[in-house]
Amino acid sequence: MFVGRGILVNDHIIITSEDIAAAEKILLNEGSYFDKEEKVPIISCMDESIDVIACPGSGKTTTLLAKLCILSEKMPFNNDKGIAVITHTNVAIEEIKNKLGNKSDILFSYPNFFGTIHSFVDKYLAIPFYKEIFKSNIVTINDDIFNQKLTRKFRPFSKLGKFIYACVIRENKGERPPTKELSRLQQAYLTRIYMDLEKGQIVFKVNERTIVKNPDNELYKELFQLFYEDLIGNGVLRYRDSYFLGRLYIQKHPEIKNFFSSRFKYVFLDETQDNSSIQHEILNSLFEKGETIIQRFGDPNQAIYENVNIVDPQNVIQLRLYEISNSMRYSQSIANLISPLRVINNGKELVGITSEDSIVPHMIIYDSDKISEVKGKFVELIKEFDLKDHKHPFKAVGWVGYNVNPDRLTIESYFPNYVSKKKITSQIDKNNFHICLNQNTKRKLTVGNVYKGILEFCSNYFDNVGIKVEETILTKSQFEKLLKENYNEDFQELRKQTYVWSKLIFLNDRNVYSEVNSFLKDLLKRFTGQENFDEAYFDSLFQSSEANVKQDFEKHVNTYSKDGINVMIDTIHGVKGETHTATLYLETFYKTNDIKRIMKFLLNHNSKKPNQEEFKSLKMAYVGMSRATKLLCIAIDKESISKKDFGKLNEMVKEDKIVMVNI
């Protein structure tokens, strides 16, 4: 049972052992308890601002949930203040709602705030400032809509147009691209420009570099007119513009900081390592010197996003530090291997799960001409350790997915059929039925254009699944001809049904798409004669949600299957936050081979502070190698290992710290 309101010391909430026991019953499995050495002190701490560094799989979110669960029972506070819980994504919000159930209702009610950092900035800073300056409401905050309107207003022969032309030519090594490509590059460069604040003044930047800051400059005037007056002034913003307006609001009304001190007694920040430098600056400026107690949860060792402009994470840890080094995900042998990869560790070693069936990390060391055998060896190890029926997926991950130079190691070097997320987006544009139909009917919705869209969709499907005629891809006209000649009854029915479907599409009847799906599925089964027609994949091409389409399409193309084992392929950025049964970490090239760069850390014989490139590689490796519950494999090019390092690796083999597999 929770202890109720009224227990305060120096105006701070006191969390008792009874409170923690009550939270354990709600959040943990029967017989489980919060670790008294690491987690209980964090849950109990309510009288000071703290930083909590939590290793992967540590139960950090559950620890934060325990605090919130207890606080929800002590609300409203005597002084009528509330709490702010600021997360990085909506996923954390949904997790809290699911775990706390009805107990979460009060957390989402006034005077509390519960939401993402973006929604926080919108609600308290950007929207109030916008209304004050423009006397109207924001219409949309959407990068795609903003960029679309921006490029429509772009005039190639203006001062701005000439400036962008010169920048594109310079980036293209002095050569003028063909006209169509030049136009695309100019528009792409335009969308990279953004507004920022430097010493209180509005400036324009590209990739953190200031391109113009003098308000009297003609280029500045054009940019200000286009970005600030024409677009933002008419209610069209990009996501980053919210933070820009938020900073302007704080600059114009510094007294707003007092509002936050009087409104929020506690602020809890989750996944702080993923905050950009602008987000970090805004939160610091609002809370750093007020009476509000700030408690930040995250792991700087996992700060892998490029927009997190923190060169040295030690500079971020300014509050009293608590650390959760016990992981409930990986084994002690994996913990021992990845522990030296942390850029912040404060002398505490990672603690993993100790069990008799734990598997020692495997290093798959290959000759460059045997790289194609790495994926098969990974599957062999999965089978050898009988991991097939475990609940989490098998994944192969790497830092760099693709490089124009085929001699550079990438994910594609190991998996030639790998398709990057950027390519997947373009593939979806032609494979998804809705997108294909929209492209053919965007000028006018007619029966003829719907028919063209259907033929194009079928042609793209043939291309994607590798169905050819005389070694050439079936075009829509060839498909129509073959259908008419060999399946005339189906051809006539398709023409007839297209007329009916067109009317239903015009009436916005969403049920029509399942009818089209069913008809085309039966038709293409007969036409192609495929014995193993993948119905699930075909159905995924009719999804209307772009996020689901991308997810299903990526799963279809970026999966390696052998002997009934499916290995999903992704970048390290793509798997952050995931849990795998087995992970294959692929050495890739970023200025040099990444494992080669951090080998001395893996071998735990480095005493110097990492340089900037080592720093990036360590964080990437730490994230990628901390996903597995059972098996961690690391694929390394033999050329990346010196003779001295081979000696060290052999010592680790003798000490049963790793297994070396040579192919």
N, C-alpha and C positions, 0 to 999 in steps of 0.2 A: 504493500500500500504506500502511495506517495505521501510525503509530509507536505501539508498545504502551505498557504500564504503565511507571511508574517515573520519568517525566520530570516532576519537580515543582520549583517555585521558591517558597520560602516556603509550602510545603504547598499550592500551587495547581497545577492541571493546566496544562501547556504545550501549545498547539495549534500544530503546525508547518505549513510550506507543503506538506509531503508529505501531511499529514492532510487539508488543504483540497483538494488535487488528487484524493485518493482519494474524498472526498465529492462532488466535481464529477462524477466518472465514474458515481457511483450516482444522483445526483439531477438532473443537467442533461443536455440533449441533447448529442450529440457535437459538439465544437467550441465549446461554450459554457463560460463561466467566471464565477466570482463577481467582481463589480466590486471592484477593489482599493481604490478610494477610499472606498466606503461600506460594502460588505458584509463584506469580508475583515477589517477591524478589529473588526466586531461579532462575527463568528464566532471570532476569535482571543482576544477579551477574556474571560478567566476569573478574573481576580484582583481584580475590584471589582464592586460593584452598579451597574447602569446602567439608564437608561430609553432605549428605542428607539422613536422616532416614525417610522412608516412610512406613506408616502402610498398611496392606493388603487392596486392593481395593481403594487406594488413588489416582490413576491416575498418578503414578510416571513416567511410561513410556511416557505418553502423555506430561508431564512436560518436560522431556528430549527431546522429539520430537520437542517441541516448540523452544527450544534453537537451535536445529540442523536446523530446518526449517528457522529460522531467519538468522543463520550463513551462510546457503547455498546461501542466497541472497546477502551476503556481501563478498563473495569470488570472485576472489582470494584476500587474504589479501595483504596489502601494502608491507610487508616484505617477501612475498612469502612462509611463513610458512603454515603448514596445521594443521589439527586436527586429533586426533586418537580417535575413538569410539570403546571401547573394551567391548564386551558383554560376557555373560557366555555360551549362546547357540545360535544356528542359528535361533531360533524362533523369538528372538528380532530383528534380522536383517531383516527377512521377514516382520515382522510387520511394521518396519520403511519404507521399500520399498513400501509396500501396501498403507500406509497412506500418504506418501509424493509423490508417483508417480514419474513423471519426475524430480521433484525438488530434488530427492535423487541422481540423476546421478552424480552431482558434488561432493557429499560427498564420492562417491566410486571411485573418480579419484585422481591421483597424484596432490598435495603432501599429500593427506589425506590417512588415513588407517581406514577401517571399517570392523570389523570381530570379531571372537571369540578370547579369550585369547590364546587358543591353536594355532590358525593360526598366531597370532601375534608373539608368541615365535618361531614357525617354521620359519616364513619368515625372521625375523630380527636377530635371535640368533642361533637356532639349525642348520638350513640348511647352513648358512655361515660358522659356526664352523666345521660342518661335511666336507664340501668341502675343507676347509683349512687343516684339519688333515688327511683325508683319500683320498683326491684328486679324489673324485668320488661323485656320487649323491646318496641320500637316495632312496632305492628301495620301501620300504613300512613302514608305521607307523600303525601297527595293532597288538593289543594284542593277538588275536587268532593265527595269523600266527607266531608271535614271540614264543609263548608258545608251539606251535606245533613243530617248529624246535628245540626249547630248549629241549623238552622231548625226541626227536629223538636222540639228541647228548648225552643224559645222560647215564653215565656208572655206574651201581650200585656198582661195585667193586673198583671204584676209591676212592681217598681220600674224594672227595665230596660225593660220594655215601655212604660211611661209616658214614660220618657226618650226612647226611640226614636220614639214617637208625636209628641212635641213637636218633635224634630229633623226628622222628615219633613214636618210641617205648616209648619215654618219654611222648609225648602228648597222647599216648594211655594207660597211667597209667602203663607202664612197661610190657604190654602184646604184644606179637607178633601177628598181625592180620594174617588171611589166606593169602597165597601167592598172589592171585589176588588182594585182597584188599590192601595188603602191597604195591604192585606196584603202585596202584592208588594213595595211600596216599603219597608215595615218590615223584611221579610226581607233585602232587598238592603242596607239600611243596616246591619243586624246583621252581615252578612258582611264589611263594610268595617272593622269594629272589629278591632284587633290589639293584642298585648302588645309592650311595648318597655322598654328600660332608660334611665332618666334619673338621672344621678348615682348609679348603683348600685342604684336602686329600680325595682321593676316598676311600670309605668304602663300605662294603656290609651289608645289613640289612634285617630283616624280621619283619614286624609289628612295625616299628619305633625302633626296638632293633638292635644294631650293633652286628653282629656275627663274623666278622673278619675285622681288619683294618691294620694289619702289612703286607706290600708288600712282605716281606721275608718269610712269612708263606706259606706252601705248599697248604693249602686250598685256601688262597687268590690267589695264582698263578693260580690254576685250575679255580676258579671263574672268574678271570680277562680274562683268555684265552677264556673261554666259552662265557661269556656275552659280553665283550668289543671287543675282537678281532674276534671271530668266527661269532657272530651275528651282533652286531652294526657295526663292521668293514666291514661286507658284506652288509650293507644297510638295515638290518632288525631291526626295533625299536618298542618298546612299547610306548604308549602315554606318560608315565611318563619319558621315556628316553629323550624326547624332552626338558623337563624342566631341566633334569640333564645336557644335553649338553649346554643348554642355560646358566646355572650357570657357567659351565666351561668357556664358551666364555666371560662372564662378568669378571670372575676371571683373565683370560689371557689378556683381553683387556679392562681394566677399562675405557679407554678413549672413549669407545663406548657410554657412558652416554652423552658425549658432542654432539654426533650425534643426539640423541633424543631431546635434548634441542634446537638444531638449526633446526630440522625438524618439530617438533610439538609445536605449540603455546598453544594448549589446548588438554588435555586428559580427556575424559569422560569414567568413568568405571561404568558399569551397573551390578546390582545384585552382589555387592561385597561381600555380606555375604556368597555366595556360593564358593568363592575362597578358595582353599586349602592353607595351610601355605606356600608351595613352590611357588605357584602362587603369593601370597601376598608378599613374600620375593623378587621375581624377579621384580615385578612392583615397589616396594618401592626402590630397589637398583637403578633402572633406572631413576626414576623421583623425588625422595624425596628432593634432594638438588639442582635441576636444576632450570632454569628459567621458565620451563613449568608450566602452571596452571593445577592442577589436581582437578577434581570434581567427587566425588564418590557417587553413588546412590545405596541404598540398605536398608536392615533392619537386624541388628544383632540379633534382637529378633526372626528371622526366620532362623538362621544358625543351621540347624539340621543335616547336613551331617557329618559323622564320620571323614572324611579327613580334615575338617576345624578345625585345631588344635589351636583354640583360647579359652583359658580357661576363660578369662574375656573380654567381648566385649568392656568394657570401655577402654582397652588398644589400641583398634583399632581406636577409635575416637580421632584423634590427630589434626584435622583441625577445622576450624570454623564450628559449627554445625547448620544446618537448619533441621527443622522437619515438615513433613506433617502428621498431626494427624487426618485430616478429611477423612473419608472413604465414598466412594460412593457405597459400597457393602452392608454392614450389618446395622441393625437397631441400634438405640441408646441403646436399652435394651441389645443387644448382646455386643455392645461396652463397656457398663458399667461392664459387667461380665468379659470380657477378658482383660480389661485395667490393672488390677493388676498383670496379668501374664507376663507382659513385663519385661525383665531384664534390659532394658534401657528405661526410659520414660522422664527424665529431668523435671518431675513435670507436664507435659502436659497430660491431660486426652484425651482419644480417643473420637472422635466425629463421631457418626453414623447418619443414616437417620432418621428423625423424621416424622412419619406418623400415622394416626389414625388406620390403619390396621396392625401395627407392632405386632409381637407375642413375648411374654415374653419367655425367655429360659426355657425349661422343663428339670428337672432332674428326670430320670426314676430310681427309687431306688428299687432294687429287692433283694429278698431272694435268696441264692445261688441255691436252688432247682427250682427256677422259671426263671432262666436265659434264658431258651428257649423261654420265652414269650416276651422278650425285643423287638425282631425284629417285632413281630406282633403289639405291642403297638406303635412302631414308624410309621408303616403303618396306624394305626388308627388315629394318630395325623395328618398325611399328609392328610387323607380324611376329618377329622374334620375341618381343616382350608382351605379345598378346594384348595390344591396346585397342583393338578394333571396336570393342563394345563400350568404351568409355564415353561419357556424355559430351565432352568438349571436342571441338574440331581439331583436325591436323592442319597445320599451316606452314607454308614456306614464305619467309619474309626477307626483304632486303631494303637497303636505303635508296638505291637508285634503280628505277624501273627500266629506263631506256636511255641510250646514248647514240648519237649519230655515228660515232666512231666505233665500229664493230670490235676493235681490239680492247675496248674498255669493258671491264666486268660490270654487268647489270643483271637484273632479274631475268631479262630476256636471254642472257647468255646461258642460263641454266634451263629455262623454259621458253623455247623459241616461239611458242604460241601465245605467250603472255601479251595482254593488251592493257595499256595504261588507262587510267581513269579518263584522261583527256580524249584518248582515242575512243573509249567506250561511249562518251557523250556523242561523238560524231557518228559512231556506229548505230547508236540508239535512234538518232535522227532519221536514219534510213530504214531501220528494222522495225521500229514500233508502228503499229497500225495507225494509231491516232495521229502521230506526228506526220506519217506519210500521207494520210488522208487530208490533214490540214494544209500541208504544203501544196497539194493539188487543187484544193477548193478555196484557198485563201482569197483569190480574186473574185470568184463567183461559185456559189454552190449549185452545180447543175448535175444532171444524171451523167453526162459525159465526163465531167471532172471526177465524180465519184468512181466511175468505171476505170478511169486512168489511174486513180489512186490505188484501187484494188489490184490492178495489173502490176503496178510498180511495187507494191508490197510483196506480191508473189515472187516477182523477179529478184527482189532483195533477199527474200527468204531462201531462194535457190542458191544465191551467191553465198549466203552465210553458212548454209549447211553443206556446201560443196557439191551441189548437183549441177552437172554440166552436160552439154551435148556436143560431141566431137571436140572435147577438151576446151570448149568455150562456155562462158557464162550465159545463161538464158536471159535475153533481154525481154522486156514486156511484150514487144511485137512478136518475137519468136514464140514466146509462151502462148500468146493469143492464137497464133497460126497453128501450132501443134495441138492446142486444145480444140480448135475448130475442126481440124482434119481427123483427129483420132478419138475425141470425146465430144462429138457434136451435140449430143443430148445434154451433157453437162454445160457445154458452152452456151446453148440456148437458155438453159435454166439460170445461168449466171447473169445473162443479159436481162432476163425477166425480173430476177430478184433484185438486181441493182436499181431498177426503176422503183421498186417498193421501198428498198432501204433508203434511197435518196429522199423520199418524202418523209420518212421517219426521222432521218438525220436533220432535215430542215425543221421538223417539229420538236427537235431536241429530245427525242425519245431515247433514253440511255439503254433501254433493253435491246435496241437494234444491234448493238455491237456483239452481244452474245450469239445472236442469230447469224451474223456474218462470220464470226469465229467458227461456229459449228459447221456451217456450210463449207467454208474454205478448208477446214481441217479434213472433212470427208473427201472433198475434191482432190486436195493435194496428196492425201494418202494413196488414192487410186492413181493419180498422175505420176507420182514419183516411184510407186511400188516399194517404198521403204518398209522393211520388215520391222525395224525398231523405231518407228515414228515417235519422236519425243513430244508427247502431248503436253506435258507440263511446261516445256520450253515454249511451245507454240502458243499456249494460253497466256504465258507471260508477255508475249508480244502485243497483247490486247489490253494490257493494264494502262489505265489513264493517269496514274500517279507517277510522275517522273522519278521520284525517289525510289519507289518500288521497282520501276522498270530498270533503273540503273543497278539496283541491288541484285535482281534476278538475272539480268544479262551478264553482269560481272561474274556471278557465281557460275553461270553456264560456260563462259569462255575462259575464266581464270581458275580452272580446276584441272588437276592432273590425276587421272584415275589409273590404277593398276591393281590387279588381283583383288578387286572389291574394296580397295582403299581409296578414298577421295582426299586429295591434298589440295586445299585452297591456297591460292597464291596472292600475295598482297605486299604493299610497301609497309615499312615500319610505322609511318604516319597512319596508315589504314587500320592497324591492329592495336593502336594505343587504347588501353583500357580493357582489352579482351583477355579471356582465359582460354588456353589451348590444352589439349591432352599432350600433344607433341608439337614442338616448334623446330623447324629447320631454318637457322639463321644463315643467310647467303652473303658471303663476302662480295662487296661491290666497290666500284671505283668512284671516289669523290676526291679529286685532286691527287689522290693515290689510293691504293686498296685500303679500305677502312680497317680491316683486321690487322693488316701489317702495321698500320699507324698506332694501334692500341695494344699490340702484342705484349709489350712490356708491362702493361697494366693487367692483362689477362693472366700473365705469369706471376703477377704480384711482386715484381722486383723494380718498381719505379719509385723514386723518392722525390722527384721534382714536380713542381706545379705544372699541370698540363697547359700547352699553348692553345691558341684559339681553335685550331683545326682538331687537335686532340680532344679538346673540350666538347666540340660538336659530335665527334665520333663516339666518345664515351657515353654521352647521353643517348645517342641512337642505339648503341649496342645494349645499354642497360634496359631500355624500353623493350627492344626486340627479344632479348634473352630472358626476360622475366615473365613471359606469358605462360610457359609450360607448367602443368601440374606433374607430369611424369617424365617426359623425355625431351631433353634439349640437345640438338645436334647443331654443330657449327661447321659450315662448308668453307674450307680455306685452300686457296691456291698454294701449291707447294713452294712456288717462287716467293711467296710472302714470308716464309719462315727461314731465318738465318740458321747457320750450323749451330751457333750458340743456343738459339731458342729451341731448336730440335732437342738439344741436350736437356734443357729445362722441362720440355714437354715429356720427355722420357722419364724424368724424375717424378713428374706428376702422375704418370701412368703407374709407376712402381708404388707410389703412395695411395693408389686407388682413388685419385681425385678426378681423373679423366680416362677415357678410352680413346685410343687413336685408331682410326680406320683408314687404311691407305688404299686408294684405287687409282 
